[in-house]
Amino acid sequence: MSKSDVFIGSLDQGTTSTRFIIYDHNAKVVGSHQDVYRIGTLMELVRVLALSFADDGKRVKVCVQGSMGEGALAGMPLQLAGTRKILEFMDWGDYGAMGTFISIGAIGT
């Protein structure tokens, strides 16, 4: 896989809206969309995008933000509580994309 085949997707969940940004290997924004979504709609968007990349033979890691620190910051942002578990239970298709092309993890792992 060449560097030109590498793209990074980012979800930014704000207070009133959500933004999805796609970056190329030089961290240049190559696409974005912002709208007001519910968390279930966002997870479905992540699922569809990850499966479309897997259909093209690309490996995808869906990262869910974990703990924000220690002590008082040890919790997850309220909007993300339970997100990873829900993603794990979603329908990822019958052709083995999950585990082969798609994995769910945290940033830095």
N, C-alpha and C positions, 0 to 999 in steps of 0.2 A: 504494500500500500504506500503510495507516495504522499508527500505532505499536502498536495493539492486535493487529496481525497479526504482529508481530515476536517471535520466541522464540529463545532461545539455549540450546543443549544443551552440557553439560559432562561429560566423562568424567574421573573421578579414579581412577587406577590406584594402589592402595596395595600394601603388602607381601603381604597375604593376601586382599584383596577389592577389588572395583571398585564404584564408585558412579557412577550417571548422574543428573544433575540438569537439569531444564528450568526456565529463568527467563523471566519476561515482560519487557516493555520497561522496567519499573521495577526490574528486578533482584530481583523477588520470586520465590521458589521456588514453582512451580506444579505440580511433580511430581518424584518421585525414586524411585530403586530402587537397592538395594545387595545384592550377592551375590558369591559366589566364581565367577569365570569364567576360562576360558582365553582368551588373546589372540585366537584365531581366532573364538571365539564373540562376542567384543566387536566385532570388525570386521564380522561378519555383522549384528549389532545396528545398528551405524552405517549399514551399507548399506541395511537394511530401513527404518530411520527416515528416512534421506535420500531414498530413493525415494518413501516415503509423502508427505513434504512436497512433493516435485517433482510427484507426481500431483495435488496440490492447487494447482499453479501457483506454488509458493513457491520462491525461490532458496535453495540450501543451499551453504555452504562447509564442507567437512570439513577441519578444521585438525589437523595433526599437530605436536606439539612438536618444534622443531628443536634446534640446539645450545644448551647451557645457559650459554655464555659463551666466554671465551677462555682460552688456555693449558691448564691442567689440567682446566678445565671445558668444553672444546671439544666433548666427545663428547655423544651423546644418552643418555638413560636406557636401560639395557640392555633393559628390557621393550619399548621402542619401536623398537629397531634394526630397520630393514627394513620397518616398518609402512607407510610411505607407498608404497613400491614394491608391496607386496602389495595395498593398496587400489586402486592404479592398474590392477592386473591382474584385479581382481574383475569379475564380470558386473554391469554397471550397466544392463542392459536394451537392447532393440533400438529404442527410440523416441526416441533422441537426448537423454536426460536429462543425460548427462554432457557438460559443456561448455555446455549451454543453461541448465539449472536447477541442476546440481551441479558444483562445482569442488573440487579437492583442493589445499590450500595450507598455509601456515604462519600462525601467529598474527601479525598485524601486516603481512601482505603481501596 
